[in-house]
Amino acid sequence: KNLKQILTMERDKVYALDVPTYENIECAPSVLPQKKYCDITGLNAKYTDPKTGLRYHNAEIYQFIRTLGVPNVQAYLASRNAAVVLK
């Protein structure tokens, strides 16, 4: 079969409404947990600082977070839409 025949067959297929396709991207929510990324580096975040709420990848990043001022912490939290008022 040539490409034109294959494309015609794909276009003419009838899918159920609950099957996600390129034309219908609505599907059930994922059952996997949402991934958490480090606010500083963008790597996978294994830890969360209880005082600031920032997520971090390792101890080196944690030491950096401890040196940040409140405005900087607020900026990092705002970048992931998690801004809270720190005391």
PDB file of N, CA, C and O in Angstrom, chain B, residues numbered from 101:
ATOM      1  N   LYS B 101       0.846  -1.182   0.000  1.00  0.00           N
ATOM      2  CA  LYS B 101       0.000   0.000   0.000  1.00  0.00           C
ATOM      3  C   LYS B 101       0.886   1.238   0.000  1.00  0.00           C
ATOM      4  O   LYS B 101       1.938   1.279   0.638  1.00  0.00           O
ATOM      5  N   ASN B 102       0.436   2.223  -0.720  1.00  0.00           N
ATOM      6  CA  ASN B 102       1.210   3.450  -0.725  1.00  0.00           C
ATOM      7  C   ASN B 102       0.750   4.370   0.410  1.00  0.00           C
ATOM      8  O   ASN B 102      -0.231   4.087   1.098  1.00  0.00           O
ATOM      9  N   LEU B 103       1.462   5.447   0.585  1.00  0.00           N
ATOM     10  CA  LEU B 103       1.203   6.362   1.697  1.00  0.00           C
ATOM     11  C   LEU B 103      -0.201   6.962   1.631  1.00  0.00           C
ATOM     12  O   LEU B 103      -0.857   7.124   2.660  1.00  0.00           O
ATOM     13  N   LYS B 104      -0.650   7.284   0.447  1.00  0.00           N
ATOM     14  CA  LYS B 104      -1.977   7.888   0.308  1.00  0.00           C
ATOM     15  C   LYS B 104      -3.072   6.933   0.779  1.00  0.00           C
ATOM     16  O   LYS B 104      -4.030   7.361   1.422  1.00  0.00           O
ATOM     17  N   GLN B 105      -2.942   5.662   0.469  1.00  0.00           N
ATOM     18  CA  GLN B 105      -3.927   4.672   0.906  1.00  0.00           C
ATOM     19  C   GLN B 105      -3.904   4.509   2.424  1.00  0.00           C
ATOM     20  O   GLN B 105      -4.952   4.403   3.059  1.00  0.00           O
ATOM     21  N   ILE B 106      -2.715   4.492   2.992  1.00  0.00           N
ATOM     22  CA  ILE B 106      -2.594   4.348   4.451  1.00  0.00           C
ATOM     23  C   ILE B 106      -3.223   5.543   5.153  1.00  0.00           C
ATOM     24  O   ILE B 106      -3.959   5.373   6.125  1.00  0.00           O
ATOM     25  N   LEU B 107      -2.941   6.749   4.670  1.00  0.00           N
ATOM     26  CA  LEU B 107      -3.512   7.948   5.285  1.00  0.00           C
ATOM     27  C   LEU B 107      -5.029   7.973   5.162  1.00  0.00           C
ATOM     28  O   LEU B 107      -5.719   8.395   6.090  1.00  0.00           O
ATOM     29  N   THR B 108      -5.547   7.531   4.042  1.00  0.00           N
ATOM     30  CA  THR B 108      -6.998   7.473   3.855  1.00  0.00           C
ATOM     31  C   THR B 108      -7.630   6.480   4.820  1.00  0.00           C
ATOM     32  O   THR B 108      -8.685   6.752   5.392  1.00  0.00           O
ATOM     33  N   MET B 109      -6.990   5.334   5.002  1.00  0.00           N
ATOM     34  CA  MET B 109      -7.514   4.333   5.942  1.00  0.00           C
ATOM     35  C   MET B 109      -7.496   4.865   7.373  1.00  0.00           C
ATOM     36  O   MET B 109      -8.448   4.654   8.125  1.00  0.00           O
ATOM     37  N   GLU B 110      -6.423   5.552   7.750  1.00  0.00           N
ATOM     38  CA  GLU B 110      -6.330   6.115   9.101  1.00  0.00           C
ATOM     39  C   GLU B 110      -7.396   7.182   9.321  1.00  0.00           C
ATOM     40  O   GLU B 110      -7.986   7.260  10.399  1.00  0.00           O
ATOM     41  N   ARG B 111      -7.644   8.003   8.305  1.00  0.00           N
ATOM     42  CA  ARG B 111      -8.621   9.081   8.436  1.00  0.00           C
ATOM     43  C   ARG B 111     -10.041   8.538   8.549  1.00  0.00           C
ATOM     44  O   ARG B 111     -10.879   9.117   9.241  1.00  0.00           O
ATOM     45  N   ASP B 112     -10.306   7.436   7.875  1.00  0.00           N
ATOM     46  CA  ASP B 112     -11.658   6.878   7.850  1.00  0.00           C
ATOM     47  C   ASP B 112     -11.979   5.983   9.036  1.00  0.00           C
ATOM     48  O   ASP B 112     -13.126   5.566   9.196  1.00  0.00           O
ATOM     49  N   LYS B 113     -10.990   5.677   9.872  1.00  0.00           N
ATOM     50  CA  LYS B 113     -11.260   4.836  11.045  1.00  0.00           C
ATOM     51  C   LYS B 113     -12.167   5.577  12.011  1.00  0.00           C
ATOM     52  O   LYS B 113     -12.074   6.795  12.162  1.00  0.00           O
ATOM     53  N   VAL B 114     -13.036   4.833  12.656  1.00  0.00           N
ATOM     54  CA  VAL B 114     -13.940   5.409  13.649  1.00  0.00           C
ATOM     55  C   VAL B 114     -13.480   4.931  15.022  1.00  0.00           C
ATOM     56  O   VAL B 114     -13.460   3.733  15.306  1.00  0.00           O
ATOM     57  N   TYR B 115     -13.116   5.879  15.856  1.00  0.00           N
ATOM     58  CA  TYR B 115     -12.658   5.574  17.202  1.00  0.00           C
ATOM     59  C   TYR B 115     -13.766   5.888  18.201  1.00  0.00           C
ATOM     60  O   TYR B 115     -14.627   6.732  17.952  1.00  0.00           O
ATOM     61  N   ALA B 116     -13.729   5.197  19.329  1.00  0.00           N
ATOM     62  CA  ALA B 116     -14.662   5.513  20.411  1.00  0.00           C
ATOM     63  C   ALA B 116     -14.334   6.904  20.956  1.00  0.00           C
ATOM     64  O   ALA B 116     -13.195   7.358  20.849  1.00  0.00           O
ATOM     65  N   LEU B 117     -15.313   7.571  21.531  1.00  0.00           N
ATOM     66  CA  LEU B 117     -15.107   8.930  22.021  1.00  0.00           C
ATOM     67  C   LEU B 117     -14.141   9.005  23.198  1.00  0.00           C
ATOM     68  O   LEU B 117     -13.531  10.049  23.426  1.00  0.00           O
ATOM     69  N   ASP B 118     -13.993   7.916  23.947  1.00  0.00           N
ATOM     70  CA  ASP B 118     -13.113   7.953  25.109  1.00  0.00           C
ATOM     71  C   ASP B 118     -11.669   7.588  24.770  1.00  0.00           C
ATOM     72  O   ASP B 118     -10.824   7.565  25.666  1.00  0.00           O
ATOM     73  N   VAL B 119     -11.364   7.305  23.521  1.00  0.00           N
ATOM     74  CA  VAL B 119     -10.000   6.979  23.097  1.00  0.00           C
ATOM     75  C   VAL B 119      -9.295   8.278  22.712  1.00  0.00           C
ATOM     76  O   VAL B 119      -9.771   8.986  21.825  1.00  0.00           O
ATOM     77  N   PRO B 120      -8.170   8.610  23.356  1.00  0.00           N
ATOM     78  CA  PRO B 120      -7.474   9.851  23.004  1.00  0.00           C
ATOM     79  C   PRO B 120      -6.784   9.728  21.647  1.00  0.00           C
ATOM     80  O   PRO B 120      -6.063   8.764  21.391  1.00  0.00           O
ATOM     81  N   THR B 121      -7.011  10.700  20.797  1.00  0.00           N
ATOM     82  CA  THR B 121      -6.365  10.769  19.492  1.00  0.00           C
ATOM     83  C   THR B 121      -5.788  12.170  19.332  1.00  0.00           C
ATOM     84  O   THR B 121      -5.908  12.998  20.235  1.00  0.00           O
ATOM     85  N   TYR B 122      -5.163  12.439  18.190  1.00  0.00           N
ATOM     86  CA  TYR B 122      -4.626  13.776  17.960  1.00  0.00           C
ATOM     87  C   TYR B 122      -5.739  14.806  17.827  1.00  0.00           C
ATOM     88  O   TYR B 122      -5.548  15.971  18.176  1.00  0.00           O
ATOM     89  N   GLU B 123      -6.882  14.396  17.335  1.00  0.00           N
ATOM     90  CA  GLU B 123      -7.997  15.320  17.201  1.00  0.00           C
ATOM     91  C   GLU B 123      -8.759  15.488  18.510  1.00  0.00           C
ATOM     92  O   GLU B 123      -9.369  16.533  18.739  1.00  0.00           O
ATOM     93  N   ASN B 124      -8.732  14.487  19.360  1.00  0.00           N
ATOM     94  CA  ASN B 124      -9.470  14.505  20.617  1.00  0.00           C
ATOM     95  C   ASN B 124      -8.487  14.170  21.737  1.00  0.00           C
ATOM     96  O   ASN B 124      -8.229  12.997  22.011  1.00  0.00           O
ATOM     97  N   ILE B 125      -7.944  15.193  22.380  1.00  0.00           N
ATOM     98  CA  ILE B 125      -6.922  14.941  23.392  1.00  0.00           C
ATOM     99  C   ILE B 125      -7.499  14.817  24.794  1.00  0.00           C
ATOM    100  O   ILE B 125      -6.753  14.653  25.760  1.00  0.00           O
ATOM    101  N   GLU B 126      -8.809  14.895  24.913  1.00  0.00           N
ATOM    102  CA  GLU B 126      -9.421  14.749  26.222  1.00  0.00           C
ATOM    103  C   GLU B 126      -9.312  13.300  26.670  1.00  0.00           C
ATOM    104  O   GLU B 126      -9.702  12.383  25.946  1.00  0.00           O
ATOM    105  N   CYS B 127      -8.788  13.107  27.849  1.00  0.00           N
ATOM    106  CA  CYS B 127      -8.665  11.756  28.388  1.00  0.00           C
ATOM    107  C   CYS B 127      -8.720  11.849  29.912  1.00  0.00           C
ATOM    108  O   CYS B 127      -8.745  12.943  30.476  1.00  0.00           O
ATOM    109  N   ALA B 128      -8.737  10.725  30.551  1.00  0.00           N
ATOM    110  CA  ALA B 128      -8.800  10.681  32.008  1.00  0.00           C
ATOM    111  C   ALA B 128      -7.502  11.235  32.595  1.00  0.00           C
ATOM    112  O   ALA B 128      -6.461  11.185  31.939  1.00  0.00           O
ATOM    113  N   PRO B 129      -7.548  11.761  33.819  1.00  0.00           N
ATOM    114  CA  PRO B 129      -6.325  12.257  34.443  1.00  0.00           C
ATOM    115  C   PRO B 129      -5.347  11.120  34.711  1.00  0.00           C
ATOM    116  O   PRO B 129      -5.736   9.964  34.877  1.00  0.00           O
ATOM    117  N   SER B 130      -4.094  11.472  34.747  1.00  0.00           N
ATOM    118  CA  SER B 130      -3.046  10.480  34.960  1.00  0.00           C
ATOM    119  C   SER B 130      -3.127   9.913  36.371  1.00  0.00           C
ATOM    120  O   SER B 130      -3.460  10.624  37.319  1.00  0.00           O
ATOM    121  N   VAL B 131      -2.820   8.636  36.500  1.00  0.00           N
ATOM    122  CA  VAL B 131      -2.807   8.008  37.820  1.00  0.00           C
ATOM    123  C   VAL B 131      -1.422   8.097  38.449  1.00  0.00           C
ATOM    124  O   VAL B 131      -1.253   7.759  39.621  1.00  0.00           O
ATOM    125  N   LEU B 132      -0.435   8.544  37.689  1.00  0.00           N
ATOM    126  CA  LEU B 132       0.913   8.703  38.220  1.00  0.00           C
ATOM    127  C   LEU B 132       0.991   9.987  39.043  1.00  0.00           C
ATOM    128  O   LEU B 132       0.309  10.960  38.722  1.00  0.00           O
ATOM    129  N   PRO B 133       1.807  10.010  40.096  1.00  0.00           N
ATOM    130  CA  PRO B 133       1.946  11.245  40.869  1.00  0.00           C
ATOM    131  C   PRO B 133       2.662  12.317  40.047  1.00  0.00           C
ATOM    132  O   PRO B 133       3.483  12.012  39.182  1.00  0.00           O
ATOM    133  N   GLN B 134       2.338  13.566  40.332  1.00  0.00           N
ATOM    134  CA  GLN B 134       2.953  14.672  39.618  1.00  0.00           C
ATOM    135  C   GLN B 134       4.428  14.767  39.984  1.00  0.00           C
ATOM    136  O   GLN B 134       4.786  14.637  41.154  1.00  0.00           O
ATOM    137  N   LYS B 135       5.285  14.991  38.992  1.00  0.00           N
ATOM    138  CA  LYS B 135       6.722  15.094  39.249  1.00  0.00           C
ATOM    139  C   LYS B 135       7.027  16.427  39.900  1.00  0.00           C
ATOM    140  O   LYS B 135       6.395  17.441  39.601  1.00  0.00           O
ATOM    141  N   LYS B 136       8.005  16.415  40.795  1.00  0.00           N
ATOM    142  CA  LYS B 136       8.431  17.627  41.478  1.00  0.00           C
ATOM    143  C   LYS B 136       9.854  17.942  41.044  1.00  0.00           C
ATOM    144  O   LYS B 136      10.719  17.067  41.026  1.00  0.00           O
ATOM    145  N   TYR B 137      10.084  19.201  40.694  1.00  0.00           N
ATOM    146  CA  TYR B 137      11.387  19.623  40.209  1.00  0.00           C
ATOM    147  C   TYR B 137      11.978  20.667  41.141  1.00  0.00           C
ATOM    148  O   TYR B 137      11.258  21.431  41.784  1.00  0.00           O
ATOM    149  N   CYS B 138      13.306  20.685  41.200  1.00  0.00           N
ATOM    150  CA  CYS B 138      14.037  21.640  42.026  1.00  0.00           C
ATOM    151  C   CYS B 138      13.746  23.048  41.522  1.00  0.00           C
ATOM    152  O   CYS B 138      13.801  23.306  40.320  1.00  0.00           O
ATOM    153  N   ASP B 139      13.436  23.958  42.442  1.00  0.00           N
ATOM    154  CA  ASP B 139      13.136  25.334  42.067  1.00  0.00           C
ATOM    155  C   ASP B 139      14.373  26.077  41.586  1.00  0.00           C
ATOM    156  O   ASP B 139      14.249  27.063  40.859  1.00  0.00           O
ATOM    157  N   ILE B 140      15.553  25.636  41.971  1.00  0.00           N
ATOM    158  CA  ILE B 140      16.791  26.320  41.614  1.00  0.00           C
ATOM    159  C   ILE B 140      17.381  25.759  40.323  1.00  0.00           C
ATOM    160  O   ILE B 140      17.698  26.516  39.406  1.00  0.00           O
ATOM    161  N   THR B 141      17.531  24.424  40.247  1.00  0.00           N
ATOM    162  CA  THR B 141      18.239  23.806  39.126  1.00  0.00           C
ATOM    163  C   THR B 141      17.333  23.204  38.071  1.00  0.00           C
ATOM    164  O   THR B 141      17.750  23.071  36.920  1.00  0.00           O
ATOM    165  N   GLY B 142      16.119  22.838  38.414  1.00  0.00           N
ATOM    166  CA  GLY B 142      15.229  22.182  37.471  1.00  0.00           C
ATOM    167  C   GLY B 142      15.392  20.674  37.445  1.00  0.00           C
ATOM    168  O   GLY B 142      14.717  20.000  36.667  1.00  0.00           O
ATOM    169  N   LEU B 143      16.277  20.123  38.281  1.00  0.00           N
ATOM    170  CA  LEU B 143      16.446  18.675  38.375  1.00  0.00           C
ATOM    171  C   LEU B 143      15.330  18.088  39.230  1.00  0.00           C
ATOM    172  O   LEU B 143      14.558  18.828  39.841  1.00  0.00           O
ATOM    173  N   ASN B 144      15.241  16.756  39.275  1.00  0.00           N
ATOM    174  CA  ASN B 144      14.236  16.111  40.122  1.00  0.00           C
ATOM    175  C   ASN B 144      14.455  16.523  41.573  1.00  0.00           C
ATOM    176  O   ASN B 144      15.575  16.455  42.080  1.00  0.00           O
ATOM    177  N   ALA B 145      13.392  16.947  42.235  1.00  0.00           N
ATOM    178  CA  ALA B 145      13.487  17.397  43.622  1.00  0.00           C
ATOM    179  C   ALA B 145      13.122  16.255  44.546  1.00  0.00           C
ATOM    180  O   ALA B 145      11.992  15.767  44.530  1.00  0.00           O
ATOM    181  N   LYS B 146      14.079  15.833  45.348  1.00  0.00           N
ATOM    182  CA  LYS B 146      13.833  14.763  46.307  1.00  0.00           C
ATOM    183  C   LYS B 146      13.367  15.327  47.646  1.00  0.00           C
ATOM    184  O   LYS B 146      12.758  14.616  48.446  1.00  0.00           O
ATOM    185  N   TYR B 147      13.653  16.602  47.885  1.00  0.00           N
ATOM    186  CA  TYR B 147      13.416  17.180  49.203  1.00  0.00           C
ATOM    187  C   TYR B 147      12.688  18.513  49.086  1.00  0.00           C
ATOM    188  O   TYR B 147      12.703  19.161  48.039  1.00  0.00           O
ATOM    189  N   THR B 148      12.042  18.912  50.200  1.00  0.00           N
ATOM    190  CA  THR B 148      11.386  20.213  50.301  1.00  0.00           C
ATOM    191  C   THR B 148      11.825  20.875  51.594  1.00  0.00           C
ATOM    192  O   THR B 148      11.785  20.259  52.659  1.00  0.00           O
ATOM    193  N   ASP B 149      12.243  22.132  51.502  1.00  0.00           N
ATOM    194  CA  ASP B 149      12.643  22.885  52.687  1.00  0.00           C
ATOM    195  C   ASP B 149      11.385  23.239  53.473  1.00  0.00           C
ATOM    196  O   ASP B 149      10.504  23.915  52.942  1.00  0.00           O
ATOM    197  N   PRO B 150      11.280  22.795  54.738  1.00  0.00           N
ATOM    198  CA  PRO B 150      10.052  23.063  55.501  1.00  0.00           C
ATOM    199  C   PRO B 150       9.851  24.541  55.838  1.00  0.00           C
ATOM    200  O   PRO B 150       8.716  24.986  56.011  1.00  0.00           O
ATOM    201  N   LYS B 151      10.937  25.301  55.932  1.00  0.00           N
ATOM    202  CA  LYS B 151      10.812  26.705  56.307  1.00  0.00           C
ATOM    203  C   LYS B 151      10.324  27.567  55.140  1.00  0.00           C
ATOM    204  O   LYS B 151       9.441  28.407  55.313  1.00  0.00           O
ATOM    205  N   THR B 152      10.895  27.358  53.961  1.00  0.00           N
ATOM    206  CA  THR B 152      10.560  28.208  52.819  1.00  0.00           C
ATOM    207  C   THR B 152       9.574  27.564  51.857  1.00  0.00           C
ATOM    208  O   THR B 152       8.872  28.269  51.131  1.00  0.00           O
ATOM    209  N   GLY B 153       9.509  26.242  51.838  1.00  0.00           N
ATOM    210  CA  GLY B 153       8.638  25.552  50.899  1.00  0.00           C
ATOM    211  C   GLY B 153       9.279  25.316  49.550  1.00  0.00           C
ATOM    212  O   GLY B 153       8.641  24.782  48.643  1.00  0.00           O
ATOM    213  N   LEU B 154      10.559  25.715  49.405  1.00  0.00           N
ATOM    214  CA  LEU B 154      11.256  25.491  48.142  1.00  0.00           C
ATOM    215  C   LEU B 154      11.657  24.031  48.017  1.00  0.00           C
ATOM    216  O   LEU B 154      12.025  23.387  48.999  1.00  0.00           O
ATOM    217  N   ARG B 155      11.582  23.524  46.806  1.00  0.00           N
ATOM    218  CA  ARG B 155      12.017  22.154  46.542  1.00  0.00           C
ATOM    219  C   ARG B 155      13.477  22.202  46.103  1.00  0.00           C
ATOM    220  O   ARG B 155      13.888  23.118  45.390  1.00  0.00           O
ATOM    221  N   TYR B 156      14.263  21.203  46.536  1.00  0.00           N
ATOM    222  CA  TYR B 156      15.676  21.194  46.165  1.00  0.00           C
ATOM    223  C   TYR B 156      16.143  19.783  45.863  1.00  0.00           C
ATOM    224  O   TYR B 156      15.525  18.800  46.272  1.00  0.00           O
ATOM    225  N   HIS B 157      17.265  19.704  45.126  1.00  0.00           N
ATOM    226  CA  HIS B 157      17.776  18.434  44.617  1.00  0.00           C
ATOM    227  C   HIS B 157      18.756  17.770  45.578  1.00  0.00           C
ATOM    228  O   HIS B 157      18.690  16.558  45.783  1.00  0.00           O
ATOM    229  N   ASN B 158      19.663  18.544  46.171  1.00  0.00           N
ATOM    230  CA  ASN B 158      20.669  17.947  47.057  1.00  0.00           C
ATOM    231  C   ASN B 158      21.094  18.949  48.131  1.00  0.00           C
ATOM    232  O   ASN B 158      20.564  20.058  48.207  1.00  0.00           O
ATOM    233  N   ALA B 159      22.060  18.540  48.959  1.00  0.00           N
ATOM    234  CA  ALA B 159      22.495  19.355  50.096  1.00  0.00           C
ATOM    235  C   ALA B 159      23.147  20.658  49.651  1.00  0.00           C
ATOM    236  O   ALA B 159      23.013  21.676  50.329  1.00  0.00           O
ATOM    237  N   GLU B 160      23.841  20.641  48.536  1.00  0.00           N
ATOM    238  CA  GLU B 160      24.485  21.857  48.038  1.00  0.00           C
ATOM    239  C   GLU B 160      23.442  22.926  47.708  1.00  0.00           C
ATOM    240  O   GLU B 160      23.636  24.102  48.016  1.00  0.00           O
ATOM    241  N   ILE B 161      22.361  22.526  47.097  1.00  0.00           N
ATOM    242  CA  ILE B 161      21.277  23.461  46.777  1.00  0.00           C
ATOM    243  C   ILE B 161      20.596  23.929  48.061  1.00  0.00           C
ATOM    244  O   ILE B 161      20.185  25.085  48.159  1.00  0.00           O
ATOM    245  N   TYR B 162      20.476  23.036  49.047  1.00  0.00           N
ATOM    246  CA  TYR B 162      19.873  23.411  50.328  1.00  0.00           C
ATOM    247  C   TYR B 162      20.685  24.522  50.997  1.00  0.00           C
ATOM    248  O   TYR B 162      20.116  25.466  51.544  1.00  0.00           O
ATOM    249  N   GLN B 163      22.013  24.407  50.953  1.00  0.00           N
ATOM    250  CA  GLN B 163      22.859  25.458  51.535  1.00  0.00           C
ATOM    251  C   GLN B 163      22.639  26.788  50.817  1.00  0.00           C
ATOM    252  O   GLN B 163      22.645  27.847  51.445  1.00  0.00           O
ATOM    253  N   PHE B 164      22.447  26.729  49.506  1.00  0.00           N
ATOM    254  CA  PHE B 164      22.168  27.944  48.747  1.00  0.00           C
ATOM    255  C   PHE B 164      20.817  28.536  49.154  1.00  0.00           C
ATOM    256  O   PHE B 164      20.688  29.752  49.296  1.00  0.00           O
ATOM    257  N   ILE B 165      19.821  27.684  49.338  1.00  0.00           N
ATOM    258  CA  ILE B 165      18.483  28.147  49.730  1.00  0.00           C
ATOM    259  C   ILE B 165      18.530  28.842  51.086  1.00  0.00           C
ATOM    260  O   ILE B 165      17.830  29.832  51.298  1.00  0.00           O
ATOM    261  N   ARG B 166      19.345  28.334  51.999  1.00  0.00           N
ATOM    262  CA  ARG B 166      19.439  28.928  53.339  1.00  0.00           C
ATOM    263  C   ARG B 166      19.988  30.353  53.279  1.00  0.00           C
ATOM    264  O   ARG B 166      19.717  31.152  54.176  1.00  0.00           O
ATOM    265  N   THR B 167      20.760  30.686  52.230  1.00  0.00           N
ATOM    266  CA  THR B 167      21.332  32.031  52.129  1.00  0.00           C
ATOM    267  C   THR B 167      20.396  33.022  51.438  1.00  0.00           C
ATOM    268  O   THR B 167      20.667  34.223  51.440  1.00  0.00           O
ATOM    269  N   LEU B 168      19.315  32.547  50.855  1.00  0.00           N
ATOM    270  CA  LEU B 168      18.398  33.426  50.128  1.00  0.00           C
ATOM    271  C   LEU B 168      17.585  34.292  51.083  1.00  0.00           C
ATOM    272  O   LEU B 168      17.220  33.861  52.177  1.00  0.00           O
ATOM    273  N   GLY B 169      17.313  35.498  50.659  1.00  0.00           N
ATOM    274  CA  GLY B 169      16.437  36.378  51.419  1.00  0.00           C
ATOM    275  C   GLY B 169      14.976  36.104  51.083  1.00  0.00           C
ATOM    276  O   GLY B 169      14.669  35.378  50.137  1.00  0.00           O
ATOM    277  N   VAL B 170      14.091  36.691  51.862  1.00  0.00           N
ATOM    278  CA  VAL B 170      12.653  36.468  51.677  1.00  0.00           C
ATOM    279  C   VAL B 170      12.178  36.901  50.285  1.00  0.00           C
ATOM    280  O   VAL B 170      11.397  36.172  49.673  1.00  0.00           O
ATOM    281  N   PRO B 171      12.612  38.057  49.755  1.00  0.00           N
ATOM    282  CA  PRO B 171      12.138  38.430  48.408  1.00  0.00           C
ATOM    283  C   PRO B 171      12.551  37.414  47.331  1.00  0.00           C
ATOM    284  O   PRO B 171      11.786  37.136  46.408  1.00  0.00           O
ATOM    285  N   ASN B 172      13.759  36.869  47.457  1.00  0.00           N
ATOM    286  CA  ASN B 172      14.214  35.878  46.477  1.00  0.00           C
ATOM    287  C   ASN B 172      13.416  34.589  46.588  1.00  0.00           C
ATOM    288  O   ASN B 172      13.059  33.986  45.576  1.00  0.00           O
ATOM    289  N   VAL B 173      13.137  34.167  47.814  1.00  0.00           N
ATOM    290  CA  VAL B 173      12.338  32.956  48.016  1.00  0.00           C
ATOM    291  C   VAL B 173      10.951  33.157  47.429  1.00  0.00           C
ATOM    292  O   VAL B 173      10.410  32.266  46.774  1.00  0.00           O
ATOM    293  N   GLN B 174      10.373  34.341  47.668  1.00  0.00           N
ATOM    294  CA  GLN B 174       9.049  34.643  47.114  1.00  0.00           C
ATOM    295  C   GLN B 174       9.069  34.595  45.585  1.00  0.00           C
ATOM    296  O   GLN B 174       8.108  34.139  44.965  1.00  0.00           O
ATOM    297  N   ALA B 175      10.154  35.061  44.982  1.00  0.00           N
ATOM    298  CA  ALA B 175      10.263  35.042  43.517  1.00  0.00           C
ATOM    299  C   ALA B 175      10.324  33.612  42.998  1.00  0.00           C
ATOM    300  O   ALA B 175       9.683  33.293  41.997  1.00  0.00           O
ATOM    301  N   TYR B 176      11.087  32.743  43.667  1.00  0.00           N
ATOM    302  CA  TYR B 176      11.165  31.342  43.248  1.00  0.00           C
ATOM    303  C   TYR B 176       9.809  30.652  43.408  1.00  0.00           C
ATOM    304  O   TYR B 176       9.398  29.880  42.542  1.00  0.00           O
ATOM    305  N   LEU B 177       9.119  30.929  44.508  1.00  0.00           N
ATOM    306  CA  LEU B 177       7.806  30.324  44.715  1.00  0.00           C
ATOM    307  C   LEU B 177       6.792  30.843  43.697  1.00  0.00           C
ATOM    308  O   LEU B 177       5.945  30.089  43.219  1.00  0.00           O
ATOM    309  N   ALA B 178       6.880  32.116  43.369  1.00  0.00           N
ATOM    310  CA  ALA B 178       5.963  32.690  42.385  1.00  0.00           C
ATOM    311  C   ALA B 178       6.198  32.099  41.000  1.00  0.00           C
ATOM    312  O   ALA B 178       5.273  32.024  40.192  1.00  0.00           O
ATOM    313  N   SER B 179       7.431  31.679  40.722  1.00  0.00           N
ATOM    314  CA  SER B 179       7.722  31.116  39.398  1.00  0.00           C
ATOM    315  C   SER B 179       7.001  29.794  39.169  1.00  0.00           C
ATOM    316  O   SER B 179       6.758  29.414  38.023  1.00  0.00           O
ATOM    317  N   ARG B 180       6.655  29.087  40.246  1.00  0.00           N
ATOM    318  CA  ARG B 180       5.872  27.855  40.085  1.00  0.00           C
ATOM    319  C   ARG B 180       4.468  28.006  40.661  1.00  0.00           C
ATOM    320  O   ARG B 180       3.811  27.018  40.988  1.00  0.00           O
ATOM    321  N   ASN B 181       4.016  29.250  40.782  1.00  0.00           N
ATOM    322  CA  ASN B 181       2.660  29.574  41.249  1.00  0.00           C
ATOM    323  C   ASN B 181       2.366  28.973  42.616  1.00  0.00           C
ATOM    324  O   ASN B 181       1.277  28.447  42.844  1.00  0.00           O
ATOM    325  N   ALA B 182       3.325  29.049  43.519  1.00  0.00           N
ATOM    326  CA  ALA B 182       3.138  28.539  44.871  1.00  0.00           C
ATOM    327  C   ALA B 182       3.491  29.614  45.893  1.00  0.00           C
ATOM    328  O   ALA B 182       3.950  29.299  46.991  1.00  0.00           O
ATOM    329  N   ALA B 183       3.281  30.871  45.540  1.00  0.00           N
ATOM    330  CA  ALA B 183       3.675  31.968  46.411  1.00  0.00           C
ATOM    331  C   ALA B 183       2.861  31.963  47.696  1.00  0.00           C
ATOM    332  O   ALA B 183       1.631  31.927  47.668  1.00  0.00           O
ATOM    333  N   VAL B 184       3.559  32.000  48.812  1.00  0.00           N
ATOM    334  CA  VAL B 184       2.944  32.098  50.129  1.00  0.00           C
ATOM    335  C   VAL B 184       3.664  33.190  50.900  1.00  0.00           C
ATOM    336  O   VAL B 184       4.808  33.521  50.589  1.00  0.00           O
ATOM    337  N   VAL B 185       3.011  33.745  51.890  1.00  0.00           N
ATOM    338  CA  VAL B 185       3.619  34.778  52.714  1.00  0.00           C
ATOM    339  C   VAL B 185       4.437  34.100  53.798  1.00  0.00           C
ATOM    340  O   VAL B 185       3.905  33.344  54.611  1.00  0.00           O
ATOM    341  N   LEU B 186       5.747  34.379  53.802  1.00  0.00           N
ATOM    342  CA  LEU B 186       6.631  33.794  54.808  1.00  0.00           C
ATOM    343  C   LEU B 186       6.704  34.702  56.018  1.00  0.00           C
ATOM    344  O   LEU B 186       6.668  35.926  55.894  1.00  0.00           O
ATOM    345  N   LYS B 187       6.808  34.093  57.189  1.00  0.00           N
ATOM    346  CA  LYS B 187       6.892  34.867  58.427  1.00  0.00           C
ATOM    347  C   LYS B 187       8.329  34.999  58.862  1.00  0.00           C
ATOM    348  O   LYS B 187       8.609  35.619  59.888  1.00  0.00           O
TER     349      LYS B 187
END
